[in-house]
Amino acid sequence: MSKSEPEVDWAVFIPAVIIVLVCTIPLMIFPESAAQILTDSRKFIMTNFLWLYLIVGTSAFLFCLWLVLGPYAHVKLGAPYESPEYSDTQWAAMMFTTAIGASVIAWGFAEPIFYLQTPPMGIQVGSTKSFEWAHMYPLLHWGIIPWSMYALPAVPIAYMLYVKRYPVLRLSSACDGALPTYGRDQIKTIIDILIVLGIVGGVATSLGLGVPLLSAMLSTLFDVPNNMVIKMSILSLWTLLFGTSVYRGLKYGIKTLADINIVIAIFAILFVLIAGPGVFIMDLTVNSIGLMFNNFIRTSTWTDPIGNGSFPEDWTGFYWGWWLAYSGMVGLFFGRISRGRTIRQLVLGVICWGCLGTWLFLAVMGGYSLYLEITGTLAVKEILSNQGMSFVNALVIQSLPFGKFALFIFTLLSIIFYATTIDSSAYVLSSISAKNLRSDTEPKRWNRLAWAVLLALITAGVLQSGALDTVLSITVLSSVPLIPILLILSISLVRWLNQDFG
């Protein structure tokens, strides 16, 4: 057995694969019945436990605030002489492209239009206020609290790897500080299986949105029918692309894609600002940032208990669930690439760089969509109602000057964006299901490829149902086990810090 390719941990790999297949096969054979069960389950969770999700989000933010301002902020994640493994630019690029992917494009143009149809806080449909809040809410849903949920697990994982010097890259090992000695190995195996399921659910949601998005873009770009054949072809090509990238590994595959992607992403944002209504977008963005901070506590804890509307459950609850589902995977990845930074640098880096990236994207794209709707240049609300969110993105992008060129750039960006997200997911999944994987080595190549194929398989199952509700439901269900795991990670980190530096 070579040092670079450790053996597979079958106790994690086999149960996780079985559960994934048990969830995927019914979606393919009985798409309507399976989709209904998923939707009902999501409704039950959000109706009864929305309050819990909002508490978890706020608590993650407060814990990160303590890490940045508290007595352990200067603790270095590595030896005193160690400098960061990656430059700030590479570090930020890998974090942003891994954590977000093309989901910002999938939602960027369409999300504010959803909020125009059903405004929050009892705001009147079609009012000036409804447009302002429609632009602000995406910044909340992709902002400080979500990125706090990613920063929280990254710190104990980096601490485990580079301060405690654990030789293995496993999220469950970062829980050691909070776990009892008796039965610890069994508990850690369960934690790893639950993390795998959370990642698979989060990725299935991302790809379930991404494949129709790219399909609609290609259909509009080349004027061909948007059907299941195109969607499955896209999925197959994607699997080949991110399979190749993850096969090449972290430094040669994922980092290269991230570097390419960040350049295209900056170009896309500048293009929309310069070619579109730049002054309007900047005015709206400054207004939205003020509106968000002014209402931060209110919107982050709003459950609408008296009005009993579905907005907090359908949107804020869903988003917190989606970010939670991904938190295990992203925490592992962020922890792995953060050697040589202090706790404060890691937490502020994740939250500040993350927010800067998502806010730039969502403010510019959402602002352009709202401009088209306000001026009547394009009936965006009508497109959303009749053709769905994927075609909102495609047709809004095509309405820019040099529309076909713009659509080509965004299509290319989406392809690479999703590749970086999925190959990072496959990399982390294979790491979790590898035994004795050192932080400086990589999992077996067939293990990495197996997860890339399994992620494609569950996406194919999701696409069979064809419903947005099914896609959104999967992520909420897979996020449930992450709530206790984040609590265990936090307790473990605090105990370790008190022992080592208290």
Solvent accessible surface area in square Angstrom, and as a share of the most:
residue,aa,sasa,rsa
1,M,170,0.76
2,S,68,0.44
3,K,140,0.59
4,S,63,0.41
5,E,54,0.24
6,P,14,0.09
7,E,78,0.35
8,V,3,0.02
9,D,16,0.08
10,W,129,0.45
11,A,57,0.44
12,V,0,0.00
13,F,21,0.09
14,I,85,0.43
15,P,43,0.27
16,A,0,0.00
17,V,24,0.14
18,I,93,0.47
19,I,64,0.32
20,V,2,0.01
21,L,56,0.28
22,V,94,0.54
23,C,69,0.41
24,T,0,0.00
25,I,83,0.42
26,P,51,0.32
27,L,6,0.03
28,M,69,0.31
29,I,108,0.55
30,F,123,0.51
31,P,38,0.24
32,E,151,0.67
33,S,68,0.44
34,A,13,0.10
35,A,14,0.11
36,Q,103,0.46
37,I,117,0.59
38,L,30,0.15
39,T,34,0.20
40,D,75,0.39
41,S,34,0.22
42,R,21,0.08
43,K,142,0.60
44,F,125,0.52
45,I,20,0.10
46,M,5,0.02
47,T,83,0.48
48,N,66,0.34
49,F,80,0.33
50,L,9,0.05
51,W,133,0.47
52,L,52,0.26
53,Y,2,0.01
54,L,6,0.03
55,I,96,0.49
56,V,20,0.11
57,G,0,0.00
58,T,39,0.22
59,S,55,0.36
60,A,2,0.02
61,F,44,0.18
62,L,100,0.50
63,F,37,0.15
64,C,1,0.01
65,L,76,0.38
66,W,89,0.31
67,L,3,0.01
68,V,14,0.08
69,L,129,0.64
70,G,17,0.16
71,P,105,0.66
72,Y,23,0.09
73,A,0,0.00
74,H,137,0.61
75,V,15,0.08
76,K,61,0.26
77,L,0,0.00
78,G,10,0.10
79,A,14,0.11
80,P,123,0.77
81,Y,185,0.70
82,E,26,0.12
83,S,84,0.54
84,P,59,0.37
85,E,58,0.26
86,Y,11,0.04
87,S,60,0.39
88,D,82,0.43
89,T,100,0.58
90,Q,54,0.24
91,W,7,0.02
92,A,10,0.08
93,A,4,0.03
94,M,0,0.00
95,M,3,0.01
96,F,12,0.05
97,T,0,0.00
98,T,1,0.00
99,A,7,0.05
100,I,8,0.04
101,G,0,0.00
102,A,0,0.00
103,S,5,0.03
104,V,0,0.00
105,I,0,0.00
106,A,2,0.01
107,W,0,0.00
108,G,0,0.00
109,F,0,0.00
110,A,0,0.00
111,E,0,0.00
112,P,2,0.01
113,I,0,0.00
114,F,36,0.15
115,Y,0,0.00
116,L,2,0.01
117,Q,62,0.27
118,T,82,0.48
119,P,22,0.14
120,P,1,0.01
121,M,49,0.22
122,G,81,0.78
123,I,18,0.09
124,Q,139,0.62
125,V,85,0.49
126,G,50,0.48
127,S,31,0.20
128,T,108,0.63
129,K,111,0.47
130,S,1,0.01
131,F,39,0.16
132,E,54,0.24
133,W,18,0.06
134,A,0,0.00
135,H,2,0.01
136,M,0,0.00
137,Y,0,0.00
138,P,3,0.02
139,L,0,0.00
140,L,3,0.02
141,H,0,0.00
142,W,5,0.02
143,G,0,0.00
144,I,26,0.13
145,I,2,0.01
146,P,0,0.00
147,W,1,0.00
148,S,0,0.00
149,M,0,0.00
150,Y,3,0.01
151,A,0,0.00
152,L,8,0.04
153,P,0,0.00
154,A,0,0.00
155,V,0,0.00
156,P,0,0.00
157,I,0,0.00
158,A,0,0.00
159,Y,0,0.00
160,M,0,0.00
161,L,5,0.02
162,Y,2,0.01
163,V,38,0.22
164,K,63,0.27
165,R,124,0.45
166,Y,53,0.20
167,P,74,0.46
168,V,28,0.16
169,L,5,0.03
170,R,24,0.09
171,L,1,0.00
172,S,2,0.01
173,S,5,0.03
174,A,0,0.00
175,C,0,0.00
176,D,13,0.07
177,G,15,0.15
178,A,23,0.18
179,L,16,0.08
180,P,75,0.47
181,T,120,0.70
182,Y,201,0.77
183,G,26,0.25
184,R,67,0.24
185,D,102,0.53
186,Q,120,0.53
187,I,57,0.29
188,K,35,0.15
189,T,38,0.22
190,I,100,0.51
191,I,7,0.04
192,D,1,0.01
193,I,24,0.12
194,L,51,0.25
195,I,1,0.01
196,V,0,0.00
197,L,39,0.20
198,G,0,0.00
199,I,0,0.00
200,V,6,0.03
201,G,4,0.03
202,G,0,0.00
203,V,0,0.00
204,A,0,0.00
205,T,0,0.00
206,S,2,0.01
207,L,0,0.00
208,G,3,0.03
209,L,9,0.04
210,G,0,0.00
211,V,0,0.00
212,P,30,0.19
213,L,1,0.01
214,L,5,0.03
215,S,0,0.00
216,A,0,0.00
217,M,0,0.00
218,L,41,0.21
219,S,10,0.07
220,T,19,0.11
221,L,24,0.12
222,F,130,0.54
223,D,130,0.68
224,V,61,0.35
225,P,98,0.62
226,N,55,0.28
227,N,65,0.33
228,M,76,0.34
229,V,110,0.63
230,I,33,0.17
231,K,41,0.17
232,M,51,0.23
233,S,53,0.34
234,I,9,0.04
235,L,9,0.04
236,S,71,0.46
237,L,121,0.60
238,W,4,0.02
239,T,24,0.14
240,L,125,0.62
241,L,65,0.32
242,F,0,0.00
243,G,5,0.05
244,T,74,0.43
245,S,9,0.06
246,V,0,0.00
247,Y,86,0.33
248,R,132,0.48
249,G,1,0.01
250,L,1,0.00
251,K,96,0.41
252,Y,149,0.57
253,G,4,0.04
254,I,0,0.00
255,K,42,0.18
256,T,65,0.38
257,L,24,0.12
258,A,0,0.00
259,D,47,0.25
260,I,79,0.40
261,N,0,0.00
262,I,37,0.19
263,V,101,0.58
264,I,25,0.13
265,A,3,0.02
266,I,97,0.49
267,F,91,0.38
268,A,1,0.00
269,I,15,0.08
270,L,88,0.44
271,F,32,0.13
272,V,0,0.00
273,L,35,0.17
274,I,141,0.72
275,A,32,0.25
276,G,18,0.17
277,P,24,0.15
278,G,19,0.18
279,V,120,0.69
280,F,60,0.25
281,I,0,0.00
282,M,98,0.44
283,D,93,0.48
284,L,21,0.10
285,T,19,0.11
286,V,105,0.60
287,N,62,0.32
288,S,0,0.00
289,I,58,0.30
290,G,42,0.41
291,L,31,0.16
292,M,1,0.01
293,F,104,0.43
294,N,129,0.66
295,N,31,0.16
296,F,31,0.13
297,I,135,0.69
298,R,127,0.46
299,T,1,0.01
300,S,2,0.01
301,T,67,0.39
302,W,20,0.07
303,T,46,0.26
304,D,25,0.13
305,P,100,0.63
306,I,162,0.82
307,G,60,0.58
308,N,121,0.62
309,G,31,0.30
310,S,62,0.40
311,F,16,0.07
312,P,1,0.00
313,E,39,0.17
314,D,55,0.29
315,W,22,0.08
316,T,3,0.02
317,G,0,0.00
318,F,0,0.00
319,Y,0,0.00
320,W,0,0.00
321,G,0,0.00
322,W,11,0.04
323,W,8,0.03
324,L,0,0.00
325,A,1,0.00
326,Y,9,0.03
327,S,0,0.00
328,G,1,0.01
329,M,0,0.00
330,V,0,0.00
331,G,0,0.00
332,L,2,0.01
333,F,2,0.01
334,F,0,0.00
335,G,0,0.00
336,R,19,0.07
337,I,1,0.01
338,S,0,0.00
339,R,65,0.24
340,G,4,0.04
341,R,12,0.04
342,T,28,0.16
343,I,0,0.00
344,R,73,0.27
345,Q,95,0.42
346,L,0,0.00
347,V,0,0.00
348,L,73,0.36
349,G,8,0.08
350,V,0,0.00
351,I,21,0.11
352,C,75,0.45
353,W,110,0.39
354,G,2,0.02
355,C,6,0.04
356,L,94,0.47
357,G,14,0.13
358,T,0,0.00
359,W,40,0.14
360,L,80,0.40
361,F,2,0.01
362,L,4,0.02
363,A,3,0.02
364,V,5,0.03
365,M,3,0.01
366,G,0,0.00
367,G,0,0.00
368,Y,10,0.04
369,S,0,0.00
370,L,1,0.00
371,Y,69,0.26
372,L,3,0.02
373,E,35,0.16
374,I,88,0.45
375,T,73,0.42
376,G,60,0.58
377,T,91,0.53
378,L,42,0.21
379,A,52,0.40
380,V,0,0.00
381,K,59,0.25
382,E,106,0.47
383,I,17,0.09
384,L,13,0.06
385,S,79,0.51
386,N,112,0.57
387,Q,95,0.42
388,G,28,0.27
389,M,20,0.09
390,S,17,0.11
391,F,33,0.14
392,V,0,0.00
393,N,0,0.00
394,A,0,0.00
395,L,41,0.20
396,V,0,0.00
397,I,0,0.00
398,Q,56,0.25
399,S,45,0.29
400,L,6,0.03
401,P,64,0.40
402,F,157,0.65
403,G,13,0.12
404,K,104,0.44
405,F,95,0.39
406,A,1,0.01
407,L,0,0.00
408,F,102,0.43
409,I,23,0.12
410,F,2,0.01
411,T,6,0.03
412,L,64,0.32
413,L,0,0.00
414,S,0,0.00
415,I,50,0.25
416,I,17,0.09
417,F,0,0.00
418,Y,1,0.00
419,A,0,0.00
420,T,0,0.00
421,T,3,0.01
422,I,0,0.00
423,D,0,0.00
424,S,0,0.00
425,S,0,0.00
426,A,0,0.00
427,Y,2,0.01
428,V,4,0.02
429,L,0,0.00
430,S,0,0.00
431,S,1,0.00
432,I,0,0.00
433,S,0,0.00
434,A,0,0.00
435,K,80,0.34
436,N,97,0.50
437,L,0,0.00
438,R,110,0.40
439,S,16,0.10
440,D,83,0.43
441,T,12,0.07
442,E,44,0.20
443,P,0,0.00
444,K,38,0.16
445,R,103,0.37
446,W,110,0.39
447,N,0,0.00
448,R,8,0.03
449,L,64,0.32
450,A,27,0.21
451,W,0,0.00
452,A,1,0.01
453,V,87,0.50
454,L,19,0.09
455,L,1,0.00
456,A,11,0.09
457,L,63,0.31
458,I,9,0.04
459,T,0,0.00
460,A,10,0.08
461,G,0,0.00
462,V,1,0.01
463,L,9,0.04
464,Q,74,0.33
465,S,26,0.17
466,G,67,0.65
467,A,42,0.32
468,L,63,0.31
469,D,70,0.36
470,T,1,0.00
471,V,8,0.05
472,L,9,0.05
473,S,0,0.00
474,I,17,0.09
475,T,0,0.00
476,V,0,0.00
477,L,54,0.27
478,S,15,0.10
479,S,0,0.00
480,V,64,0.37
481,P,30,0.19
482,L,2,0.01
483,I,26,0.13
484,P,69,0.43
485,I,4,0.02
486,L,9,0.04
487,L,114,0.57
488,I,43,0.22
489,L,1,0.00
490,S,15,0.09
491,I,69,0.35
492,S,0,0.00
493,L,0,0.00
494,V,43,0.25
495,R,121,0.44
496,W,12,0.04
497,L,0,0.00
498,N,76,0.39
499,Q,131,0.58
500,D,61,0.32
501,F,103,0.43
502,G,87,0.84
